[in-house]
Amino acid sequence: MTARDARLHAFRSDLADARLKGEVSADRFVAGRPARISVSVADLRKAPRPDAGVNTQALFGDDVLVFEDSAGWAWIQAERDGYVGYVADTVLGPREQAPTHIVSVPRTFLYPGPDLRFPVSGQLSMGSAVTVTGAAETRGTHYALLSSGQALIAAHLQPAGETAADYVSVAESFLGTPYLWGGVSGFGIDCSGLVQLAMRMAGRDVLRDSDMQAASIGKPLDPGPDFTGMRRGDLVFWKGHVAIMTDADTMIHANGHTMLVSREGLKDAVARIGYLYGGPTGFRRP
């Protein structure tokens, strides 16, 4: 049998994705049931327990396949990036109307109606997919209406299929966002989550973890011993970490040093990180 990355392929000894039949060993193979994330942010955990570690997250409107639903937990695979994990089954809903818009700001609020003075009824991250069914205006503010009756600020949305011109500018809009291991949202994000979400908004779906990104995004780059070959948009990788260059000398990254998405000089970061974890392991140009 071919070795498979369990982060990206749904297989266990007792159960596996039917598409993997003949490629992995399992007692039983099932076809995934289509579902959609129905909460603001859903944690994908390593095991079906509330104390299990979070590997990544899925956002409102993300489509997933469900391979098992048992004892309050669902074993799923995200369709966008292939990531496999366990979520509480309460975060799943049906796939009904196709999303029409995407949240295009780091975070926004849901209101029970088209009035920003109403008590907030929820919040959504950039990248969340919604189905707009109507529009309204209150005191000069334009709202997008959802079938649930909730409303969003219309200016915080972009049509599905519309993309940003520069993924680095998207990443820069997250400056000051708290660092969160496994996070992929405007409420908390990690290093590879920042790369993934920023590129997603620019129309490019990439894999989730930094080691996957280091092996798959763009082409390898040799910037030279003084890093003089770097430019805006290039990626710098360390073991377990990734940063985005904003110009030839400066990078932006979600990091455990500041516990924020922050800017840092590349050479300063190399010296600081190298003291404990060694130097960069690679560079790539998307």
Solvent accessible surface area in square Angstrom, and as a share of the most:
residue,aa,sasa,rsa
1,M,161,0.72
2,T,90,0.53
3,A,100,0.77
4,R,81,0.30
5,D,50,0.26
6,A,61,0.47
7,R,75,0.27
8,L,33,0.16
9,H,47,0.21
10,A,0,0.00
11,F,53,0.22
12,R,59,0.21
13,S,92,0.59
14,D,64,0.33
15,L,0,0.00
16,A,0,0.00
17,D,6,0.03
18,A,41,0.31
19,R,152,0.56
20,L,12,0.06
21,K,144,0.61
22,G,60,0.58
23,E,56,0.25
24,V,10,0.06
25,S,79,0.51
26,A,24,0.18
27,D,124,0.64
28,R,135,0.49
29,F,49,0.20
30,V,31,0.18
31,A,82,0.64
32,G,20,0.19
33,R,121,0.44
34,P,75,0.47
35,A,1,0.01
36,R,36,0.13
37,I,1,0.01
38,S,52,0.34
39,V,50,0.29
40,S,29,0.19
41,V,40,0.23
42,A,2,0.01
43,D,47,0.24
44,L,1,0.01
45,R,48,0.18
46,K,127,0.54
47,A,21,0.16
48,P,60,0.38
49,R,120,0.44
50,P,104,0.66
51,D,112,0.58
52,A,5,0.04
53,G,36,0.35
54,V,29,0.17
55,N,41,0.21
56,T,3,0.02
57,Q,24,0.11
58,A,3,0.02
59,L,1,0.00
60,F,55,0.23
61,G,7,0.07
62,D,16,0.08
63,D,43,0.22
64,V,0,0.00
65,L,25,0.12
66,V,7,0.04
67,F,13,0.05
68,E,52,0.23
69,D,75,0.39
70,S,60,0.39
71,A,102,0.79
72,G,35,0.34
73,W,43,0.15
74,A,0,0.00
75,W,10,0.03
76,I,0,0.00
77,Q,16,0.07
78,A,11,0.08
79,E,85,0.38
80,R,110,0.40
81,D,24,0.12
82,G,17,0.17
83,Y,4,0.02
84,V,12,0.07
85,G,4,0.04
86,Y,26,0.10
87,V,0,0.00
88,A,37,0.29
89,D,45,0.23
90,T,110,0.64
91,V,18,0.10
92,L,29,0.14
93,G,16,0.16
94,P,94,0.59
95,R,78,0.29
96,E,138,0.62
97,Q,100,0.44
98,A,76,0.59
99,P,40,0.25
100,T,53,0.31
101,H,49,0.22
102,I,28,0.14
103,V,0,0.00
104,S,32,0.20
105,V,38,0.22
106,P,24,0.15
107,R,106,0.39
108,T,5,0.03
109,F,105,0.44
110,L,15,0.08
111,Y,19,0.07
112,P,72,0.45
113,G,6,0.06
114,P,43,0.27
115,D,18,0.09
116,L,91,0.45
117,R,176,0.64
118,F,87,0.36
119,P,109,0.69
120,V,74,0.42
121,S,57,0.37
122,G,14,0.14
123,Q,76,0.34
124,L,2,0.01
125,S,0,0.00
126,M,7,0.03
127,G,0,0.00
128,S,0,0.00
129,A,10,0.08
130,V,2,0.01
131,T,28,0.16
132,V,33,0.19
133,T,73,0.42
134,G,26,0.25
135,A,87,0.68
136,A,29,0.22
137,E,105,0.47
138,T,30,0.18
139,R,137,0.50
140,G,54,0.52
141,T,36,0.21
142,H,109,0.49
143,Y,2,0.01
144,A,7,0.05
145,L,43,0.22
146,L,19,0.09
147,S,88,0.57
148,S,80,0.52
149,G,42,0.40
150,Q,44,0.19
151,A,0,0.00
152,L,0,0.00
153,I,28,0.14
154,A,36,0.28
155,A,85,0.66
156,H,55,0.24
157,L,20,0.10
158,Q,24,0.11
159,P,67,0.42
160,A,49,0.38
161,G,76,0.73
162,E,93,0.42
163,T,73,0.42
164,A,36,0.28
165,A,116,0.90
166,D,50,0.26
167,Y,26,0.10
168,V,1,0.01
169,S,54,0.35
170,V,13,0.08
171,A,0,0.00
172,E,36,0.16
173,S,56,0.36
174,F,0,0.00
175,L,71,0.35
176,G,45,0.43
177,T,3,0.01
178,P,70,0.44
179,Y,39,0.15
180,L,82,0.41
181,W,180,0.63
182,G,1,0.01
183,G,0,0.00
184,V,10,0.06
185,S,2,0.01
186,G,1,0.01
187,F,76,0.32
188,G,1,0.01
189,I,0,0.00
190,D,12,0.06
191,C,11,0.07
192,S,6,0.04
193,G,0,0.00
194,L,1,0.01
195,V,1,0.00
196,Q,17,0.08
197,L,4,0.02
198,A,0,0.00
199,M,3,0.01
200,R,36,0.13
201,M,11,0.05
202,A,30,0.23
203,G,53,0.51
204,R,94,0.34
205,D,82,0.42
206,V,14,0.08
207,L,57,0.28
208,R,2,0.01
209,D,25,0.13
210,S,14,0.09
211,D,78,0.40
212,M,13,0.06
213,Q,0,0.00
214,A,35,0.27
215,A,80,0.62
216,S,57,0.37
217,I,2,0.01
218,G,24,0.24
219,K,152,0.64
220,P,105,0.66
221,L,37,0.19
222,D,124,0.64
223,P,8,0.05
224,G,26,0.25
225,P,131,0.82
226,D,85,0.44
227,F,35,0.14
228,T,115,0.67
229,G,36,0.34
230,M,6,0.03
231,R,139,0.51
232,R,97,0.35
233,G,8,0.08
234,D,1,0.01
235,L,0,0.00
236,V,0,0.00
237,F,3,0.01
238,W,8,0.03
239,K,175,0.74
240,G,60,0.58
241,H,29,0.13
242,V,1,0.00
243,A,1,0.00
244,I,1,0.00
245,M,0,0.00
246,T,9,0.06
247,D,66,0.34
248,A,48,0.37
249,D,100,0.52
250,T,34,0.20
251,M,0,0.00
252,I,0,0.00
253,H,1,0.01
254,A,0,0.00
255,N,6,0.03
256,G,51,0.49
257,H,118,0.53
258,T,61,0.35
259,M,102,0.46
260,L,73,0.36
261,V,2,0.01
262,S,21,0.14
263,R,116,0.42
264,E,32,0.14
265,G,24,0.23
266,L,3,0.01
267,K,122,0.52
268,D,95,0.49
269,A,0,0.00
270,V,31,0.18
271,A,74,0.57
272,R,74,0.27
273,I,17,0.09
274,G,29,0.28
275,Y,186,0.71
276,L,125,0.62
277,Y,161,0.61
278,G,32,0.31
279,G,41,0.39
280,P,35,0.22
281,T,98,0.57
282,G,25,0.24
283,F,27,0.11
284,R,33,0.12
285,R,62,0.23
286,P,56,0.35
